[in-house]
């Protein structure tokens, strides 16, 4: 039997400015849908896209901001 080897590809890194521009491009689409994103949420999304923080870290931040006590 053969064995498959998965190789992690390095993440494509975007600058903060590039990422913020991409997030800004989403705003008209969100507005059409009747949604908007707070500046804090935009900051979290930019950090997440850039790989500065993980999905798990974002979940903890959001939970704490919502008043949940986490260890």
Buried (B, 14 or more C-beta within 10 A) or exposed (E): EEEEEEEEEEEEEBEEEEBBEEBEEEEEEEEEEEEEBEEEBBEBBBBBBBEEBEEEEBEBBEEEEEEEEEE
